[in-house]
């Protein structure tokens, strides 16, 4: 048997596991990312766990390599560059550091790109050569596959669709300060902001959301109230879906994907978000693109998805070696 | 010597020529596209000319193949599909028809994609693996290259960047009816419409453009008046550049190209259009993309560019054969 190691580095937790070609997670470990003051200490702790897991599945000769998904991860250089939500500053040669301590080939990319490779290897995009994955979570991440390859761009940073502009001069993003980007609306933070705006703009209108202080409303509150039939909460999803749908139309006219695969907290709202998204995507497409593009949910288990995505880099790595 | 045949089918003229690997056009012919009532008659007339030119350079054994750029051309199927500005309706298997009459392998794609391949083979994009070409002419066409390959999408129709939305709810497009697409502003038609709007919105303001009837103003008039220092005409370019720049920022965050290559009538305005374009692109980029992307003019001769682009498909074709 041949296995891949997947490592997902998040701001809070780092998850790692050993995965087979069918996408089954055979071994699993977790560690606290911010507990380690330096990247060196973190890599030491991570590799102790990786080496132990590797022994449990029969040793290094059964491992094809290690794939890592990390914020601001650069595929070309294997480095994490100026990640805003990690303690370690500057440019960190993480892939080389992990490779040195495990003696295994190691590939690294950003977490959203890893998710796209995971969908292609194990998930809803099996057999597809052209698709886009979009994660609608705290932020909006994306990975683009065209001609069967992940699009990395000339510098390794392609696929930042959450930061494309869909409302020029619109809501400023809390961190990038760019006005009217997709992430300013179609993320958990964006949904909460939209709810607060709609409550303020409709002071006379009843809403279950009024039981919360406006500044404390979260996307989870909006979801729960929408499920109870609250009309302002449902309108928040309709508006979010409209903006997402208009953005998806733009993405379709760029790379003409077979499918767009959505993932993350926002899609729990089901039809409330999918219906307006598809409606406004279709409305803004040229006739040649209409009624062709599937907008579907990821079918990877959310708990495993990050590790699966990272591990899938390893099978890709193998393909590119085989092609040398 | 080895040559490629390039054919560019336009609504008015079809240009064809024989090109060497350095991008020199050795033979050239032209025919009127709408003169031929059916695609069959057109292909007959075209292939008579092609076969004559081919004889002049030494015969078929010196020709690698034929590349065709055509409106709504589909690379995967070699067909022209429902092209709005051609007389021949429906789906036309043009590549097969030409191949049958010339006994040469024939590839077909849309004219904007052909232009991108031309830039990669002979022009400003030589040596680049990630770039975007944008034609700012009567319409706005585009071709996207990532990982050294043209992005065709799952159906062959990728790269319709002129139809991406940059002003949601904005100016309706005269043909697609989509609101606020890039082409509605950054095309010759768009520039003329913007000039008419600005004249109407500023009735008290002097302008050289007032010597024309508003409905007769063309982008050429705007260009000439801007060159004479007319302030409304210059403002038209500033506004057009802003919209184009915001769109380019979106494209950069999609595929992170090394360069964006601009082509077509609008770029004759030089700094008047380039300066605001670059300013507003940079303003809307994430820090990781800033001051990295070159925005440059095509360096192909405009008269030859369409033929060169189409012919470049042939050298690509050869590469893909070699990789089998």
Interface residues (C-beta under 8 A of the other chain):
Chain A: X72 X81 X82 X128 X129 X130 X131 X144 X146 X147 X149 X151 X152 X153 X154 X155 X156 X157 X158 X159 X160 X161 X163 X164 X165 X166 X167 X168 X176 X178 X246 X249 X250 X251 X253 X254 X255 X256 X257 X258 X284 X286 X288 X289 X292
Chain B: X72 X81 X82 X128 X129 X130 X144 X146 X147 X149 X151 X152 X153 X154 X155 X156 X157 X158 X159 X160 X161 X163 X164 X165 X166 X167 X168 X176 X178 X246 X249 X250 X251 X253 X254 X255 X256 X257 X258 X284 X286 X288 X289 X292
